[in-house]
Each structure stands twice: as structure tokens, then as C-alpha cells.
Amino acid sequence: MDEYDFLGEIALADDIDSFDRAITAFGSQTFRAKSILAIHFHRSRLPKILFRWIPDETLRQLFDERYDKLGYMVDPFFHRAFTVKDWEACLLRDIAPDRFESSEYFTNYFGATNMVDELGFVARIDETSAVHLSMGRNHGQRRFRATELAKFQQLAKVLAPKLRQVLVNQPAVEVMESQPLDSRFHAMAHARRTDISMREAEVAALIVQGHSSRAIGLKLGISIQTVKVHRRSLYKKLSISSQNELFGLLVSYVGSDA
């Protein structure tokens, strides 16, 4: 499918299925993507997977098992979706936290799925929801080049508003409510009969997302030394000594909560 035919099909798409067929055929060929998916994000509800094309069985199984239970909460695209005013197309690595690739989530999710790169866009629908389109590449492929990102960004000028329009025109589907990540840490600690402050829960949430102490301080408007104090206190109260263990507690809590 050439670009002219693709844009024609996108223009005629009037539902998620027709958008899915067009973008999957074009994206897998033009961008050599090994996964293409679209997600409806909500601030306080679980994400709704609009469609996903993931030929690799291992990657597909991991995505189905983990993403809507935990993965989205530490997905940089999810957090980016509620900071943009309209829409934005970018590489995952350009918006990820500074320690994202050394985070336990990156190791357990990206490492297990063999993904090596991802690009996508997020587009706001309203104050509480947004839509996301993503394309990924696996081991054995090179990362997306600057020219490919530029092409995707040009196409996103059409794709982002179109996907948003198609989604808004679909029948509303009720999705379950979901706690923010910091609230989950607070609830997890309470379930363990441990009292942590909401500030410590905020620090915990940023740690598992892959933020360094310096980045956490900038986000919360506190000094790096104060971050380290909160971190030490948090680890002591939870009887852990590493980010890996902190992430493990979250995984266990989310699994039992589900």
C-alpha cells in the first residue's frame, strides 16, 4: 500500500476496525513495525485497548497479561498523554524518564518482549482521556531513524485527529476505575500494615517509572537530599533495599488486587 492509498483509506475510515486495517497494513510495511496498537487512556480508569496487531506470540501474551493491569501505569506515553495540550508524536526514548532503561519495568517488560524501540503519538480528547497509537520494533531490527520519526510526525498530523474523531464517534464503553500509581503504593503499604506518607508514595511511584533522585526532586519541587531521605524512609518502612524489590511489591499487590 502506498502513502496515497493509505491516506485515502484513513480519510474514509469511520470506525476503529477500518482505521486498524489501514494503519496495520501501512505501518508494518512502511515503518517495518512488529507491533502496532491503539489505546484509549483515562486518568482514573483502566485503559481500553482499541486494537493491537502483535504477530509475535510471546510479545502478544505479555502485553495481554500485563499492560492493562500494571504496564500502563509506568508507560511514558500514558503520562505524556495528560501533559500535552493537543497531540504529540515522538519516540519513547525521547519522553522516558532518565533512568527508564535501567528500571525494573523496562527489564521485565521490554526485555521479555524483545522490543528495542517504539514511536507513537498521544492526542488529548478532553481533560480526563486521550488516545494513543504506537509502533514497535523487536530485537534484530535497528531503532527508528530521525527520518522515520519525521515521516511519522507528518502522518500524525492526519492520524491523530482522525483516530480521535473515530473514537469519539464510537459507542461509549464503561471501563473500570483505577487508582493512580502513588495511591496504589499508599494502599499497598496500608495492606501490609505499614504507614507511609503520600509524599513517600509519590516518590515510590516516580522511582518505579524510572526517574532518578535528581529527576524526582525536579518533578516534586524538593531537593535531591530530601528525595533521598524519603527514599530511605520508604525502603525502611517496607523492609526492602532496592528499586527491584519496590517494583516487586507493586506487582504482587496489583496481582492480588486484581
Secondary structure, DSSP 4 states (H G I P E B T S, - for coil): --HHHHHHHHHH--SHHHHHHHHHHHHHHHS--SEEEEEEEESSB--EEEEEE--SHHHHHHHHHHTTTTGGGG-HHHHHHTT-SSEEEEEHHHHS-TTGGGSHHIIIIIHHHTEEEEEEEEEE-SSSEEEEEEEEEETTSPPPPHHHHHHHHHHHHHHHHHHHHHHHTSPP----B---HHHHHHHHHHHTT----HHHHHHHHHHHHT--HHHHHHHHT--HHHHHHHHHHHHHHHT--SHHHHHHHHHHHHHHH-
